[in-house]
Every structure is written in structure tokens, then in C-alpha cells.
Amino acid sequence: MLLEHTTIKEIAEQAQVSTATVSRILSGKSCHRPSTVRSVHAAIERLRAAAGPGLTGFESPAPESIGLVMFGYRDFLNTSYNATLVTAIMEALTAEDFSAQFIVLSPGRLNIDYIESLIREHQLKGLLIPEFDMLYAVSEQLAGLSIPVVCIGNLASCGCSVSSDSASAGRDAANYLWSCGHRRFGILSMSRSDLCQRLRIEGFCETIRELSGRPERIWQREYQSLDDSVAGAVSALVNMPEPPTALFSTNSRMTLKLIAGLTRAGRRIPEEISILSFEENGELEELPVPVSVIRQPTRRMGEVAVQLLVNRIRGIVTPDHEVLNCSLTARASVASIEKETKN
């Protein structure tokens, strides 16, 4: 336990370690060297001694609570994006001495009145909301709440948001595949009702046009759910007389399904078709042919969102929007080709 008014940040400064290290040690999840653990406990003792004889070190009030609101669907916490994002948020909140109230909404609960009731019930000081298309119905109403709100993933209209630059991610994907010699392209995506998905596709197509390609000839398939089968897409690709030589998949789970289907159909990656995916998911790197990715800064998005929200709670002026850059990780799944049939 911490001294009253003592924060994890103060302990970290005393011990000359990171706030995340202090958080893990205090929660009993430490995997650090014994010397590091001793340094943290020694820092706590120094702060306790400096506080005077009237305190025992166990007077800290319960931390203030932040609501983490997510739309629930089957296995939603098993996706790489959600798991990474939630982990980063929880670690960052702990480092700032806040607790989290995890709120999972079903379609029937997607209304502002219900969210307001949760704020009162749990005495929440702020909300973090990873934006999904199902949450857009309440997005515009979030700015009217009595507590600060930060949305994650899309440039939402709630007043404050953190996102990756999806349009630039699409442009980077197109430029990379074009530079490798490809001129026939395909896009496998989730629903364009999700703003991020739409921006990735638009950025890709616009760049192909700028490069003198023919975006109207880009083969495209769109899916509404991560549970959807890609068998139809695989069948179409296998039976096309001139299939795309390179595919850009805007969702990592769908990328795995696509690769499995193409492999079963006897298509070799990247000799017959190159694959570029958006977002790392922990498995793409370990496949027999490691997959090239446009990597989203998911962990950093969670950390920045927490900092924006905490600053707003504390009355510190913050920007309304933070847009973070994605990065390319080139692996073996994209081949360079010297000559390609012109579109």
C-alpha cells in the first residue's frame, strides 16, 4: 500500500525505475531482479519516513475509477488488437494510480442513458472508449457527458480521440507493393462502416491512382464479421484467369484465414500471390512464410489515451486529437517481381 498522497510516479522517481516496474512489484507480479525490488521497497520506506510519524503507510484511499467501455462480441478479448490495447490501458492507469471499471456493452445497451447510469453507479471520473462501428450511434452524444471522454481508434466526434493514421497506412501499403513491381492488386477488408477500414481502403486506392494504376480494377471483398468464412474469396482468386499478384488485408485475423485457404487451395505465398496485412497479431511472424505488415502502434495508442484522459481530469489542457504513425515491417510474404502485366 502507498502513503496518502504518494503516487507510483513518486516511488519510481525515488527508486530510479519506471512507473510500470513499480506497478508490477506492488501488485505482486514482479519478474525483476531482487535488487530492483529492494530499491522500490527502500524508496517506499524513505517516503514513509519523510511523511512523519503520524502515518503508517496504509492510509491511501481507494484509487479513482475510470470506465473502459467496449462493445462485446464473441471472443472480442482474444483479438490481438483488443488484448494489446486493454493491457496497455490497464498498465498506464495503474501507473497513474487509477483503477478501471471494465464495461462491456451489448447492442441492446448502446444508448447514452445507460452509459450515464453506469457513470453514476461507479462514480467514474472519465471514460475510455475504443471506437467500433456499433458505438457510432452514441459517439456524438459522448461530448455532452459530465466527465471527460477519450475515444481510441477513430477520429470520433466525442471531443477527444487517439488513432493511428489509417489513410497513411493504406497509402504506405500501396506504395510498398507498387515498389515491389506489383500492378494487379486485391483488398480483403472488414465493413467500410468502420471509419478506419474505409480510410485504409481509400488511401490504398487513391495512391494506386496517383501511381498511374487503375484502382477501379482492384479486386475487393468486404466482410461484416470476423467469424465470416473467406472460402468464397479464396475460390474466386483461384479461378480468376489473371488474379491479383498482391493482396492487402486490412485485418490480421482475416489475413490468417486467407492464407490458410490459399494454402489449402495449393497457392504458394509469395511465389504466386504476395500478402501484406494491416496490424501485427502475434501469429503472422511465426507462420512458415512470415507475413509483411503495416504495424499499428496499438500499445502506444492505449498509453496516449490514458495520458490525455488523466490530464483532462486534472484540468491540464490537452489536444483534441492525437494521430500516431503506423510502420512497415517487410517479411517474406511479399515478393519483388521484375515484370508485371499492365493494368
Steps between C-alpha positions, in 0.01 A plus 500: 500500500605859437517799729216746477574746218793284388483389138668222307678770303665632819616152598637446149696825520642405840599151383613621156285244317194524275147537634409171330775325699364642826148397405601140430699472823218642714245270338713195575561426131865589501751313288775749577838450660500488882710816504227687308231377739712610796550843343125549463426396857781719627351795311164436668668496841675831428170659399333356811770642722478840334124509557541513877408278795124542466466273197543126482517474124159335472275805484466526123140542387362281223621620159257692283333296233501531121243324281630293209202455268513238224250338267486127568496229235613138507868468601548878481771492766692234307578729209856627499386861470263489797733297721794731434290814542336393826835390647659836417205689647498302825875540549486874427203555735674308777812712455285812544331349810158461337287188499292380203136397478468272198165556327398270216193609305267281297302649209199548728703713740641739242327814620616810680254463790648165595854636482400793723353257754830311512689823560282573803502142628879462491583868569718508193740789445542443126433261212728325252314366198664295224279598205323237292232554238237375746594783739459775242132525597598671825827665394361847445324496839813416698629858491198605707586278797604658828838322503790497250485241220783378275425276202764265362540381144300751300478877473163499671280795580513453875739791549828314551650202324816303428542308175752361260526666160288251305504696174880513505510129582306430182728728299811335644361157411438605138840666463679195640325248274544727197872538576528121500378494142136402551229648278201270564360541850234366731360629830340284770330719762244521776192719462559850370251624760805494728677828427849353541429225247361750250798733536748217441320394182463856372865579571607188312280566196586869477871421504465239224330768289780748575751235390319472163329177595132408456328497842167404340660166408608418854331175606318554832312293757335647811386314814260596778631268772829346602314168513426512125658240276737611224439186296314697235787745461754219475289321237469820297875562512587144403267504200589844362691489168718794615477520879667775703868446556480684834225519763462757778298368795378771739442263794751254642250228594360499148858484373552171683181356351599615153847345520359171632247488216752582229743242636231229497418599142864441403598864449857580598580815699671715379591324173144512364345767720652748744323586828528824698296532820398791716593457867718248676319227692772284651450217251580655163872509575504131595337357189712284264511807276516799739249767398589859419293748701407864530537511876255705706641661820229335711681508834600861453141592415386361835774682689433834330124464557553452872732800522251722315216392727697536823617847395143605427385371837775704664410812302807494277444628147541224240457479120164377374654242268823300492580312179784247516698361208498136394817326382589240238659168595609324180521120515499209258131505400550779244713418198667747270416439136692643207222504245126529545208508259380859466154576639 
